[in-house]
Amino acid sequence: MARLPEQLGPLKLVGQLGVGRHCQIWEAVDGGTKQRVAVKVVVPEAAKDAGQRKLLEHELKVAQSLSHPTVIRIDRLSEEGGLPHLVMELFPHPNLKKQIAAGSDALAPRLQRIVTETALALDHLHSRGWIHRDVKPDNVLAAPDGQVKLIDLAIAARKAGLLGGLFGGKGPAQGSPSYMSPEQIRGQAVDARADIYSFGCMIFELLAGKPPFAAPNANDLLNKHVSAPPPAVETLNRNATTGISKLIRQMLAKKPSERPASMQEVLKQLRSVRFFERPVA
C-alpha cells in the first residue's frame, strides 16, 4: 500500500488511528485553526475510484443531517493531491472491538453506559430517517468513562418507504457478516429493526466476548443468522442476568415483527434491566 503524504493541504497527519480496505483514519493538526482533527482519507490505490468518493459524499450527507453528542461530527469533504478525505471530530479512543479483544471484563463497569449511549445514537439516526446498516463493535468508539461515538455512516440507508436513491433500504446485501440481520442478508427492505438485530449481536459480544454466531466461512455464517437460534448469553457469561439475556433474544428474533419495534423501546428496556447478577468492579 502506497504511503500517504504527511500533509493534506492545511492538515498535517500525525498518527494513524485505523485502517480499512480503501481508507485510512489519521489524527491530524489543522494548520489554519491549530485544532486536532480526525481525517478519513481514501488510500492512493483507490483514489481514482468514483465509488469511493461517492461513499465519502454520502457519509458527509448523512452526518450533516445529524446532531447528537453520541454520533461523530463530520465537518467537510476535501481533496488534496488527488486524495479525497473527510475531516471530522477527533475522539481519540479505541473502538469496542479492540477493547473486547483486550478483555471484555474490563468493559463491565461501564457497559451499561456504553450500551445506553449507543442506543441513543441509533435512536437519533432513526429519528432523522436513516438506518445505519453496519452496527458492530468496530463502529463504536468508547472512552474510559463509557462515553461513546458512533462512526462509519458510509452505508447508512433511508428507512424503507422513504426515497432512498442509490443508498435505499433495499438492494444487494451490505453490512458485516457477524452482525447482519436476516432481512439484510436477503437483500430485503430494512427499517430500524435491522439495526436493532445488529445491536443485539453487539450487546451479546460485549457480554460474551464473541458474537452470537461463528462459522468457517461467510455463507455458513449468514445461514446461521437466517435460521439458527442464538446461544443464551448467560451460558458464556454466568454473571449476565436473565433480564438482559431475554432482551438480547428479543433483539435477535429472526422476524423483524418479533423484535422490539423501535430503539425507543430498546432504550426503555435497557433502563429497566440489570446487566449483571453480581456487582462488577
Secondary structure as GFF3:
##gff-version 3
##sequence-region A 1 281
A	DSSP	beta_strand	7	8	.	.	.	ID=ss1
A	DSSP	beta_strand	11	19	.	.	.	ID=ss2
A	DSSP	beta_strand	23	30	.	.	.	ID=ss3
A	DSSP	beta_strand	36	42	.	.	.	ID=ss4
A	DSSP	three_ten_helix	44	46	.	.	.	ID=ss5
A	DSSP	alpha_helix	50	64	.	.	.	ID=ss6
A	DSSP	beta_strand	74	80	.	.	.	ID=ss7
A	DSSP	beta_strand	83	88	.	.	.	ID=ss8
A	DSSP	alpha_helix	96	101	.	.	.	ID=ss9
A	DSSP	three_ten_helix	104	110	.	.	.	ID=ss10
A	DSSP	alpha_helix	111	127	.	.	.	ID=ss11
A	DSSP	beta_strand	130	131	.	.	.	ID=ss12
A	DSSP	three_ten_helix	137	139	.	.	.	ID=ss13
A	DSSP	beta_strand	140	142	.	.	.	ID=ss14
A	DSSP	beta_strand	148	150	.	.	.	ID=ss15
A	DSSP	beta_strand	157	158	.	.	.	ID=ss16
A	DSSP	three_ten_helix	165	167	.	.	.	ID=ss17
A	DSSP	alpha_helix	182	185	.	.	.	ID=ss18
A	DSSP	alpha_helix	192	208	.	.	.	ID=ss19
A	DSSP	alpha_helix	218	227	.	.	.	ID=ss20
A	DSSP	three_ten_helix	233	235	.	.	.	ID=ss21
A	DSSP	alpha_helix	242	251	.	.	.	ID=ss22
A	DSSP	three_ten_helix	256	258	.	.	.	ID=ss23
A	DSSP	alpha_helix	263	270	.	.	.	ID=ss24
###
